[in-house]
Each structure stands twice: as C-alpha cells, then as structure tokens.
Amino acid sequence: MDLHNSYPGLSDLRKGAKKRIPPFVWEYLDSGTGDERAKSRNRTRLDQIGLLPSVLHGEFEPDLSTTFLGQKLPLPFGISPIGMSGLIWPNAEKLLAQAGASLGIPYTLSTVATQAPEDLAPHLGENSWFQMYPPRDEEIRTDMLERAKAAGFKTLVLTVDVPVASRRERQTRSGLTNPPRLTPRLLAQVMQKPAWAFGTLQHGMPHMKMLDKYTGPATEGLSTTAHVGYLLRTSPDWSYVKWLRDAWDGPFIVKGIMRPKDAKELEKIGVDAIWVSNHAGRQFDASPATIDMLPAVKAATTLPIIFDSGVEGGLDILRALALGADFVMLGRAWHYALGALGAKGPAHLADMLAKDLSANMGQLGAKTLSDLPKPFEQRDYTPLTPKPEDFVLR
C-alpha cells in the first residue's frame, strides 16, 4: 500500500489516529488549555504568513539540509518531547528514538516519559536530546543529568513554561488520571480500540518510569494535570538556569521562551539555543501565537532559534524558517503518525514533510533553505469583488 495515497497529509494521520486511540487518550494528545484559543491562534496566525512564489528558475532538486548547533542535519525539523508518550501509543518513545536515529534528526525524551533514559540507550542516534522538567532537589537534579548523559543523550533541554499545572479542561473531562486507572468508563473505550489495547497489554500500563527512583506509593490517583512530576518539580528561576549551565557539559537549550528580553538574558548566561514556544497552546490560553513572537526573539539574540507550536506541514516549517527560526520541532504530529500507522508512522510523516518542503521550495524558487523569501502578512488583504461585466466576453 502506498501510504502517500492513503495518508497524503497530516490531517489524514490525525483522523487515522483518532480512530485507533481511546477517546481519553485522544483528549490528552489533542487538547489545549482553557477554551483552546491559544491553540487556535497558533494555527490562524501561521495561515496568515504569506510567501511570494518565484518562477523561471529551471529544474532543480531543493536541498533540505541544515546545520544546527554545529551538526549537519538532513532535514530542518525534529521530534519534540511529549510527556507520557507511551500512553498515546504503546512503546512510542522507543519507536520515535529509533526514527530519529534512522533519519538523522533530533529526538527529545521527556522527563515524564513512560520509558527511562536507560531503556532508550540502545536506540539513540547522534542527535538525542533530554528534556528536563526542573526537579527541586539538587541531588535528584544531578542524578537525572548523570543518567541522561550515561544513556547517550548529548543535548539538554530545560522547559521553563510550566511553572504550574495548566487546567486542560478537555483532558480533565476525559477521566484520565496519572498513573492511568482503567475505570469501567475508560475500559469500555479501550475495548473498542484493539490495536492500542493489545500493544498496551504487551508493554504494560504506562507510567512515568524515570521518576520511579525518586517517588513512593503516595502518588496514586493524582489528576492528569498534577501528576507525580509536580511533587518533585519546582518553578525555576535565573539561578536555576545558571546551575544547570554549569552542571551540563554539552549543548544546553531553554524551551518555552516568548519574550525577547528573556532571550537576551539567557544568552548572557551561556545557553546554546533558544526554543520559542507557547507549549502548543497547552499552558496559557491568553498567550500570543508563537509565530508572532518569533521575529522579536530572533532580533534580540545571536543564538540559534528553535520554533514549535501549531506546525502542520512543510509549508509551516518554511514559514517559521523564513521568519527567523533555525530549526523547527513537531510533537503532536509524530504521535498522530504513530496512532494512525503504528511503527510505520514516523518514517511516513518524515517523508511526507520532506516532500511538502520540496514542493513548496520549488514554488518559491528556493534551492536551499537560505534562499527563502521574506514573508508577508496576508490578513490585511481585501478580496476583490468581481463585477458582472468582468464575465462578459469581449
């Protein structure tokens, strides 16, 4: 079966995943917070970024490669961290780590994943990143860093835009708790999704495995938005970032930056890259769209910039790169691919995105990513109203 005929776009993977994932898991993956205005805003504002096509460039094959943090990468996108990834699709972390290694792109493991760094050590590529939610205790902090380094993770990512648990109303209504408890309502949903159920039976009920070493039995029954990680976590400050910079001897990225002045301060501290993100609309519903803040953050620092939030295809990746991003990360998209196609999903998504990038670069006359034109706003355009005489043959 040609997957490009059955799943030509991310929307097709999303529909396929929704059919195969239990509803309570789908709500965890797909939801934002509040009324989901920030999530919607991310999409709306990306759609309003125009790129002017260019013609008469002759035949060429676009070069999709880029360099980020000193590494030559074949594609300008990677795999974002998602907590409890293995709840969304069984064995997700291993499958995505293998995909990252095979494709030669960054894969990022979350602190609150369902597999620990040690589990993934045999499957990691050269561009493996570890994302840290900041533990309060210094000994736990140090131990986590040592475990990540020993497993083969080369780059550290500190997430700073989750100072408190967001409400995520859709997720709460689903009945999901952490660790998950299969109530009669949820069990009925599971029974209708055999592929997910069989995979979960094989790999066991998912939980935040890295944290087993640091937590006890008193964590049962927490809500999904206030999971066990919050019992260990603190809201970091500038001194915390400085401590991590000193403690980690590899590339260090700070994720969740929306203010230019924060980017300036992080550059002074010595971080290696800034990750501009509003957590895909999952944290704060009044947040501006990430794409709106990207140019200002770019202008405030000489550091490389990562962009995420709302990306749904190759054209969105080009929009972000044209506005100043050096690299783009996707999170939900990889899990839509897993949900729709299982182990075949990540490779298909990567191929789909690469084909989309090439097709759109051909329209733009961009032989390399550095050839992208300056973007423009389309929201101020007034559609022309045709007059009856416009349709009269003369």
C-alpha positions as CSV (number, residue, x, y, z in Angstrom):
1,M,0.0,0.0,0.0
2,D,1.3,3.4,-0.9
3,L,0.9,5.4,2.3
4,H,1.0,8.7,0.4
5,N,-2.2,7.8,-1.4
6,S,-4.0,6.9,1.9
7,Y,-2.3,9.5,4.1
8,P,-1.2,12.4,1.9
9,G,-1.4,15.0,4.7
10,L,-1.1,15.4,8.5
11,S,-4.9,15.8,8.6
12,D,-5.2,12.3,7.3
13,L,-2.9,10.9,10.0
14,R,-4.8,12.9,12.6
15,K,-8.1,11.3,11.5
16,G,-6.5,7.9,11.4
17,A,-5.1,8.3,14.9
18,K,-8.4,9.4,16.3
19,K,-10.0,6.2,15.1
20,R,-7.4,3.9,16.7
21,I,-6.7,5.7,20.1
22,P,-9.1,5.5,23.0
23,P,-11.0,8.8,23.4
24,F,-9.5,9.6,26.9
25,V,-6.0,9.2,25.3
26,W,-7.0,11.3,22.3
27,E,-8.1,14.1,24.6
28,Y,-4.7,14.0,26.3
29,L,-2.9,14.3,23.0
30,D,-5.1,16.7,21.1
31,S,-6.3,19.2,23.7
32,G,-5.1,22.6,24.7
33,T,-6.0,24.6,27.8
34,G,-8.9,26.8,28.6
35,D,-11.2,27.4,25.6
36,E,-8.2,26.4,23.4
37,R,-7.9,30.0,21.9
38,A,-4.1,29.8,22.1
39,K,-4.1,26.5,20.2
40,S,-6.4,28.0,17.6
41,R,-4.4,31.2,17.5
42,N,-1.2,29.3,16.6
43,R,-2.9,27.9,13.5
44,T,-4.7,31.1,12.5
45,R,-1.6,33.2,12.6
46,L,0.5,30.6,10.7
47,D,-2.1,30.7,7.9
48,Q,-1.7,34.5,7.6
49,I,2.0,34.3,6.8
50,G,2.4,34.6,3.1
51,L,5.4,33.7,0.9
52,L,5.6,35.1,-2.7
53,P,6.2,32.4,-5.3
54,S,9.0,32.8,-7.8
55,V,9.3,31.3,-11.3
56,L,11.7,30.7,-14.2
57,H,14.4,29.0,-12.1
58,G,14.8,25.9,-14.3
59,E,14.9,22.4,-12.9
60,F,16.4,21.8,-9.5
61,E,16.2,19.5,-6.5
62,P,15.9,21.5,-3.3
63,D,18.5,20.9,-0.6
64,L,16.6,20.3,2.7
65,S,19.7,20.0,4.9
66,T,20.7,22.5,7.6
67,T,23.3,23.0,10.3
68,F,22.2,23.3,13.9
69,L,24.4,23.5,17.0
70,G,27.4,22.5,14.8
71,Q,25.6,19.4,13.4
72,K,24.8,18.9,9.8
73,L,21.2,17.6,9.7
74,P,19.5,16.2,6.6
75,L,16.2,17.9,7.5
76,P,15.2,21.1,9.2
77,F,12.8,19.5,11.7
78,G,12.9,17.1,14.7
79,I,10.9,15.4,17.4
80,S,9.6,17.4,20.4
81,P,9.2,15.9,23.8
82,I,5.7,14.8,24.9
83,G,5.1,13.5,28.4
84,M,3.6,10.1,28.8
85,S,4.3,9.4,25.1
86,G,3.8,5.7,25.6
87,L,0.2,6.3,26.7
88,I,-0.6,7.8,23.4
89,W,0.8,4.8,21.5
90,P,2.4,1.8,23.1
91,N,6.3,1.8,23.0
92,A,6.2,5.3,21.5
93,E,9.5,6.5,23.0
94,K,11.4,3.6,21.6
95,L,9.8,3.9,18.2
96,L,10.4,7.7,18.0
97,A,14.0,7.3,19.2
98,Q,14.7,4.8,16.5
99,A,13.1,7.0,13.9
100,G,15.2,10.0,15.0
101,A,18.4,7.8,14.8
102,S,17.4,6.4,11.4
103,L,16.5,9.8,9.9
104,G,19.5,11.6,11.5
105,I,17.3,14.2,13.2
106,P,16.9,15.2,16.9
107,Y,14.7,13.1,19.1
108,T,13.8,14.5,22.6
109,L,12.9,12.4,25.6
110,S,10.7,13.9,28.2
111,T,11.5,13.6,32.0
112,V,7.9,12.4,32.3
113,A,8.1,9.8,29.5
114,T,7.0,6.2,30.0
115,Q,10.5,4.9,29.3
116,A,13.6,5.9,31.2
117,P,16.8,7.1,29.6
118,E,18.5,3.8,30.3
119,D,15.7,2.0,28.3
120,L,16.5,4.0,25.2
121,A,20.3,3.8,25.3
122,P,20.5,1.1,22.6
123,H,18.2,3.1,20.2
124,L,19.6,6.6,20.3
125,G,21.3,8.4,17.5
126,E,23.9,11.1,17.5
127,N,21.2,13.8,17.9
128,S,19.5,12.7,21.1
129,W,18.2,15.4,23.4
130,F,16.9,15.0,27.0
131,Q,14.2,17.4,28.2
132,M,14.2,18.2,31.9
133,Y,11.3,19.4,34.0
134,P,13.2,21.1,36.8
135,P,13.4,19.0,40.0
136,R,13.5,20.9,43.2
137,D,16.1,18.7,44.9
138,E,19.7,19.2,43.8
139,E,20.6,15.5,44.3
140,I,17.8,14.4,42.1
141,R,18.8,17.0,39.5
142,T,22.3,15.8,39.5
143,D,21.3,12.2,39.3
144,M,18.9,12.8,36.3
145,L,21.7,14.6,34.4
146,E,24.1,11.7,35.1
147,R,21.5,9.2,33.9
148,A,20.8,11.1,30.8
149,K,24.5,11.5,30.0
150,A,25.3,7.9,30.6
151,A,22.4,6.8,28.3
152,G,23.8,8.8,25.4
153,F,21.8,12.0,25.4
154,K,24.1,14.8,24.1
155,T,21.9,17.9,24.5
156,L,19.9,19.1,27.5
157,V,16.6,21.0,27.1
158,L,15.1,22.8,30.1
159,T,11.4,23.5,29.8
160,V,10.5,26.7,31.7
161,D,7.0,27.5,30.6
162,V,5.3,25.1,33.0
163,P,5.7,26.9,36.4
164,V,2.3,25.4,37.5
165,A,0.0,22.8,36.1
166,S,-2.4,24.0,33.5
167,R,-6.1,23.1,33.7
168,R,-6.6,21.5,30.3
169,E,-10.3,21.1,30.7
170,R,-10.8,18.7,27.8
171,Q,-8.2,16.4,29.2
172,T,-9.8,16.6,32.7
173,R,-13.3,15.7,31.4
174,S,-11.9,12.6,29.7
175,G,-11.4,11.0,33.1
176,L,-7.7,10.4,32.7
177,T,-5.6,10.2,35.9
178,N,-1.8,9.7,36.3
179,P,-0.9,7.0,36.6
180,P,-3.9,5.9,34.4
181,R,-6.6,3.9,36.1
182,L,-9.0,1.9,33.9
183,T,-12.4,2.8,35.3
184,P,-15.4,1.0,33.7
185,R,-15.9,4.0,31.5
186,L,-12.3,4.0,30.3
187,L,-12.1,0.3,30.0
188,A,-15.1,0.4,27.6
189,Q,-13.2,2.8,25.4
190,V,-10.1,0.6,25.4
191,M,-12.1,-2.4,24.3
192,Q,-13.1,-0.6,21.2
193,K,-9.5,0.1,20.2
194,P,-7.9,-3.3,19.8
195,A,-4.5,-2.3,18.3
196,W,-3.9,0.2,21.2
197,A,-5.2,-2.3,23.8
198,F,-3.0,-5.2,22.5
199,G,0.1,-3.0,22.4
200,T,-0.5,-1.7,25.9
201,L,-1.1,-5.3,27.1
202,Q,2.3,-6.2,25.7
203,H,4.2,-3.2,27.1
204,G,2.3,-2.7,30.4
205,M,0.2,0.1,31.7
206,P,2.3,3.3,31.1
207,H,3.7,5.4,33.9
208,M,6.5,8.0,34.4
209,K,9.3,5.4,34.6
210,M,12.2,7.8,35.1
211,L,10.6,9.1,38.3
212,D,10.2,5.6,39.9
213,K,13.6,6.0,41.6
214,Y,12.5,9.2,43.3
215,T,8.9,8.7,44.3
216,G,6.9,6.4,46.6
217,P,3.4,4.9,46.6
218,A,1.7,8.0,47.8
219,T,1.3,9.3,44.2
220,E,-1.6,7.1,43.2
221,G,-4.7,8.8,41.8
222,L,-3.4,12.3,41.0
223,S,-5.2,14.2,38.3
224,T,-3.5,14.1,34.9
225,T,-2.7,17.8,35.1
226,A,-1.0,17.5,38.5
227,H,1.0,14.3,38.1
228,V,3.8,12.8,40.2
229,G,6.3,15.1,38.4
230,Y,4.8,18.1,40.2
231,L,5.7,16.5,43.6
232,L,9.4,16.8,42.6
233,R,9.3,19.9,40.4
234,T,9.9,23.5,41.1
235,S,9.3,26.7,39.2
236,P,12.9,27.6,38.0
237,D,14.5,31.0,38.3
238,W,17.6,32.5,36.7
239,S,19.9,31.0,39.3
240,Y,18.5,27.5,38.4
241,V,19.4,28.1,34.8
242,K,22.9,29.1,35.8
243,W,23.2,26.0,37.9
244,L,22.2,23.7,35.0
245,R,24.6,25.6,32.6
246,D,27.4,24.8,35.0
247,A,26.3,21.2,35.6
248,W,25.8,20.1,31.9
249,D,28.9,20.0,29.7
250,G,27.1,19.7,26.4
251,P,24.7,21.9,24.4
252,F,22.0,23.5,26.6
253,I,18.7,24.7,25.2
254,V,15.9,26.6,27.1
255,K,12.4,25.8,25.9
256,G,9.3,28.0,26.3
257,I,10.6,31.5,25.6
258,M,8.2,34.1,24.3
259,R,9.8,37.4,25.5
260,P,12.8,39.0,23.7
261,K,14.3,40.2,27.0
262,D,14.4,36.6,28.3
263,A,16.4,35.6,25.2
264,K,18.9,38.3,25.9
265,E,19.4,37.2,29.5
266,L,19.8,33.6,28.5
267,E,22.4,34.4,26.0
268,K,24.4,36.2,28.8
269,I,24.1,33.0,31.0
270,G,25.6,30.9,28.2
271,V,22.8,28.8,26.9
272,D,23.4,27.5,23.3
273,A,19.9,27.9,21.8
274,I,16.5,29.4,22.5
275,W,13.3,27.4,21.9
276,V,10.4,29.8,21.1
277,S,7.2,28.0,22.1
278,N,3.9,28.5,23.8
279,H,3.7,24.8,24.6
280,A,1.4,24.3,21.6
281,G,-1.4,26.1,23.4
282,R,-1.4,23.7,26.3
283,Q,-0.4,26.0,29.1
284,F,-1.8,29.6,28.9
285,D,-4.9,30.4,26.8
286,A,-4.1,34.1,26.6
287,S,-0.7,33.5,25.0
288,P,0.1,35.1,21.7
289,A,0.7,32.8,18.8
290,T,4.3,31.6,18.9
291,I,4.9,32.7,15.3
292,D,4.0,36.3,16.3
293,M,6.9,36.3,18.8
294,L,9.5,34.6,16.7
295,P,10.8,37.7,14.8
296,A,11.2,39.7,18.0
297,V,13.0,37.0,19.9
298,K,15.2,36.4,16.8
299,A,16.2,40.1,16.8
300,A,17.1,40.1,20.5
301,T,19.8,37.4,20.3
302,T,22.5,35.9,18.2
303,L,21.7,32.4,19.5
304,P,20.1,29.8,17.2
305,I,16.3,29.7,17.4
306,I,14.0,26.6,17.6
307,F,10.4,27.1,16.8
308,D,7.3,25.0,17.6
309,S,3.5,25.2,18.2
310,G,0.9,24.8,15.5
311,V,3.1,23.2,12.8
312,E,1.1,21.0,10.5
313,G,3.2,20.6,7.4
314,G,6.2,21.5,5.3
315,L,4.8,24.9,4.4
316,D,4.5,25.8,8.1
317,I,8.1,24.8,8.6
318,L,9.1,27.1,5.8
319,R,7.1,29.9,7.3
320,A,8.9,29.6,10.6
321,L,12.3,29.4,8.9
322,A,11.6,32.4,6.7
323,L,10.7,34.4,9.9
324,G,14.0,33.6,11.6
325,A,13.8,30.1,13.1
326,D,16.9,28.0,12.5
327,F,15.1,24.7,13.3
328,V,11.6,23.5,13.8
329,M,10.2,20.8,16.1
330,L,6.9,18.9,16.0
331,G,5.3,17.0,18.8
332,R,1.7,16.0,18.2
333,A,2.4,15.3,14.6
334,W,4.7,12.3,15.3
335,H,2.0,10.9,17.7
336,Y,-0.7,11.3,15.1
337,A,1.5,9.2,12.8
338,L,2.1,6.5,15.4
339,G,-1.6,6.4,16.2
340,A,-2.6,6.1,12.6
341,L,0.1,3.7,11.3
342,G,2.0,2.3,14.3
343,A,5.7,1.7,13.8
344,K,5.4,2.8,10.1
345,G,4.1,6.2,11.0
346,P,7.2,8.2,11.9
347,A,9.0,7.4,8.6
348,H,5.9,8.2,6.6
349,L,5.5,11.5,8.4
350,A,9.1,12.4,7.8
351,D,8.8,11.6,4.1
352,M,5.5,13.5,3.8
353,L,7.1,16.6,5.4
354,A,10.2,16.3,3.2
355,K,8.1,16.0,0.0
356,D,6.0,19.0,1.2
357,L,9.1,21.1,1.8
358,S,10.5,20.2,-1.6
359,A,7.2,21.0,-3.4
360,N,6.9,24.4,-1.7
361,M,10.5,25.3,-2.2
362,G,10.1,24.6,-5.9
363,Q,7.2,27.1,-6.0
364,L,9.4,29.6,-4.2
365,G,12.4,29.1,-6.4
366,A,14.4,28.3,-3.2
367,K,17.2,25.8,-3.9
368,T,18.3,25.9,-0.3
369,L,16.6,26.9,3.0
370,S,18.7,30.1,3.0
371,D,17.0,31.1,-0.3
372,L,13.6,31.5,1.3
373,P,11.9,34.9,0.5
374,K,10.9,37.4,3.1
375,P,7.4,36.6,4.4
376,F,4.5,39.0,4.4
377,E,1.1,39.3,6.2
378,Q,-2.0,38.3,4.3
379,R,-4.6,39.3,6.9
380,D,-4.9,42.9,5.7
381,Y,-5.8,41.9,2.1
382,T,-9.4,42.7,1.0
383,P,-10.7,40.1,-1.5
384,L,-11.7,41.7,-4.8
385,T,-15.4,41.6,-5.6
386,P,-16.0,40.7,-9.2
387,K,-18.4,42.8,-11.3
388,P,-20.9,41.3,-13.8
389,E,-19.0,42.9,-16.7
390,D,-15.9,41.0,-15.7
391,F,-17.5,37.8,-17.0
392,V,-18.6,39.3,-20.4
393,L,-16.7,38.0,-23.4
394,R,-15.4,40.9,-25.5
